Amino acid sequence: MKNQHLKYVLELTFATLLISTSGALGRFIDMPAPVTIWWRSALAMLLLLAFCKYKKVNLKIQSKRDLGAFIFSALFMASHWITYFIALQLSSVAIGMLALFTFPIMTTFLEPIFSKTKFDYMHLILGAMVLLGIYILSPELDFESDSVKGILFGLFSAFCYAMRILILKQYVTKYNGSSLMFFQLLIISIVLLPTLFLLDTSNITTQFPYVIILALVTTAIGHTLFVQSLKHFKVSTASIIGSTQPVFGIIIAFFFLNEIPTWNTFFGGFLILSTVVIESLRSRKDS
């Protein structure tokens, strides 16, 4: 049981690392956010379709109620991705990712409403630690610049991400993680298709290699593993463990975008990583 728990924690951490590449890629890719998200979704959807066919994963939606939930979760996911990329483009990888990672706080308040489980007050303390870590990590802001807009978009993205996870959590035991991600990507691809005709898509010829990485590594593999991990953790637990994303993202941005972290980054990162260790130990006892 202990080895299994460690395996699940490592899988979730690996998924978090893959998803964290979205920060540098979202900042680097030079296209309108909705267009980038369409390409990301459509390519990842095709990759997952091929994978599901190879693995003979059932892609049948079992009821209209399930379909409605998948549509709502996909709309929240599309909104999350678009506003997150806008936040990255307006500010920086650090600001965009740190604003997004208020979502663990949001899930601690929202999860009892969705699952009708007893509220765990320990998550308030851990969430406060994450928030303090984010506060320490945050660079000085000029409130007359685009940074504030980036933070606001990041906060709305966080809310959408929390809602998407909470909706999908109810279906992770009923559907395969790959099929859940496939349904979401298919819906997003359909909804965002008009953006190809309304916005500038000419840069796709030069940005295509980076979009492929975003679709394959970040989306098809990273998000599928994350959804799959919800079978083994509460949403709030997965959210807090996933809070290492800003740390990974800032490190990736340092190597690939030359965004240099400060000492605050290390202190804030230490606090966030501390919550991961604490929550991992707590969830291990409950396993």
N, C-alpha and C positions, 0 to 999 in steps of 0.2 A: 504493500500500500504506500509506504514511504517513497520507494523508488518510482512508483507510478506518479505520485504527486510531483516529485522533482522533474520527471519527464514532462508533465503538463506545464509546469512553470517555465521550463526551458523552451518549450514549443511556443508559449505565449510571448516570451522575451524575444525569440527569434522573429516571430511575426511582427512584433513591435519595431524591431530593427529594420525590417524590410519596409514597413509602412513609413518609417521616419525619413526614408529617402525622398518622400514627396515634398519635403521642405525645400531642399536644394533644387530639385527638378522644377517645382512650381515657380520658384524664383528665377530660374535660368531660362525656361522655355518662353520664347518670345511670340506668343499668340494670345488673343482674347481668351479669358478663362473659360467661358462656355464652350468655345471651339476645342480647346485643349481637353476639357472633360469629355466631350463627345468622342474624340479620338481615343482617349484613355478607355472609356467605357466600351466602345465598339470593338476595339482590338482585344481587350481583356475578355469580352464576352465570347468572341470567336475562339480564343485560346481555351477558355473554360468549357465551351461546347465540345471542342475536340477532346479535351480531357475526360469530360463526362461520358462521351460516347465510347472512348477507349476503356474506361473503367466500368462501363455499363451502369452508370448512375441514373436512377429514375428521375426524369425531368417532368413528370406529370404533376400538375397542381391539383390537390385533392378536393378543394371546395372553393366556392365563390368568396367565402369569408377569408380564406387564405389568400386568394388573389387580391382582395381589397387591402389586406395587411401588407402584402408585398408591394403594391402600388404606393401606398402611403410611405412605407419605409424607403422605397426607391426615391421618392420625391424629396424626403428629408436628406437622403444620401447625396442626391444631385445638388441640393441647396448647400449642404455642408461643403462639398468639394469646390463648388464655384466660389462661395464667399471666402473659403480658406485660401484659394489661389489669388483672389483679389487682395486679401490681407497681405499675402506674401509679396505681391507686386507693388503694393502701396508702401510697404515698410521694409522688413528684412526677414530672414529665416527665423531669427531669434524672437522678434516681436510677434510674427504670425503664429509660430508654434506655441509660444507661451500664452498668448491670448486664447488659442484653441484649447489649451489644457486646463481651462477652468471647467471642462466638461465632467471630470470626476466629481466635483462639488455638485454639479447639477444632477448627476445620476443618483447621488445619495439621497436627494430630496424627492426625485421622481420615481425611483424604483419601488418603494412601498406602495405607491398608487397603482402601478402596473401589475405587480406580483402579489399584492396584498400580504406581504410578509412584514414582520415586525421591524421597525426602524432600528438600525444598529448605530447607536450613538458614538461608538468608537470610530466610525467612518467620518464623523464630523471632525474629530481630532486629526485623523490622517489626512482628510481633505484640507484642513487648515494648514497642515504641514506642507502639503503640495502648494497651496496658495502662497504661503510664506516663501517657499522655494522659488516660485514664479516671480514674486515681488523682488526678491534678491537678484534673480537672474536678469530682470528687466533693465535695459539701458535707460539713461536719462532721456526724457521725451520732451520735445518741443510741441506744445499743444496747438501751435499754429501750422504745423506740418501735416503731412499725410499719415504720420505715425498713429495719430488718434483714430483716424478713419480705419487704418489697418487693424487696430485693436477692436474697434466696434464690429467690423466684419468678422474678426476672429471670434468674438464672443457669440455672435449669432451663429457662426459655423459650429461652435461648441454645443449650443443648444440643439441644433439639427442633428449633430452626431450622437448626442445622448438619446434623443428621441428614436433615431434609427436603430441603435443598439437595443433599446428597451423593447421595441416592437419585435425585432428579430429574435430576441431571447426566448420568446414564447414558442418559437418554431424550430429551435436547434435540435430538439430530440425527435421531431417529427420528420424533418428533412435533412438530407446530407448538406454539409457546409458548402460544398462546391455548387450544388444546385441552388441553394439560397442566393449565393453570390451571382450565379448566372442569371436568375430571374431579375435581380436588381439591376444588373448591367444591361440586360435586354430592355427593360422599361426605361432606364435612363437614356439609352441610345435612341429609343423611339421619341421620347419627350424632347430631347435636345437636337434632333435632326434639323429642325428649321433654322438653327443658328448657323448652319453651314451656308445658308443662302442669304442670311441677314448680316453676318459679320465677315470680317476679312480673314480668309483662310490661306492666303498666298504663301505664308511662311512655312507651311507644312513640309515643303520640299527640303528645307534646311533643318527643320526641327524633328523630322521623323525618327531618327535614331533615339533621341531622348524620350519621345512619346512612346516608343516601343518598350524602353526600359520602364517607364512609368506604368504602362499597361501590364507588362509581364511580371516584373519584380515586385513593384509596390502594390498593384491591384490584384492580379490573378492569383499570385502566391501569398503575398502578405495579408490581404484582407480576408482571403479564404481561410487561412490558418487562424486568424483572429476570431472569425465567426465560429469556426470549429471549436475553439477553446472555450466558448461560452457554455459548452456542455459540461465543463468541469469546474467552472467558477461562477459565482454571482457576478452580475454586471458591474456592481460597484468594486468588487475585488479585481476583475479584469481591467476596469478603468484605471484603478490606482496603480496596478502593475504596469499598465500601458503608459503611465505618466513618465516613463523613461524616454519617451519619444523626443521631447525637446532636447534632452541631453545628447541622444544619438544624432538628432538633426543638426544641432549646433556644431558637433564634431565633424559631421559630413560637410557642412557648409564651410568649415575652416579649411578642410583639405581641398575642396573642389571649387569654392567660390572666394576663398581667401577672406572670409568674414572672421576676424580675429576675436575670440572670446576674452572676457575680462576675468579678474579674480572673482567677481560676483557670480560669474557663470559656474565656477567650481564650487563656491559655497552653496549656491542655490541648487546645483545639481546634486550635491551631497545630501541635502534635505530630501529631495525628491527620491533619490535612490534609497534613502533610509525608510521611506514609506513602503517601498517595494519589499524590502527585507521584512519589515514588521508585518505587512499584510500577508506575505507568503507564509510566514510562521503561523499566523493566526488561521489562515485558510487550511493549512496542513493539519492543524488540530481538529478542524471540523470535518476532514475527509474520512 
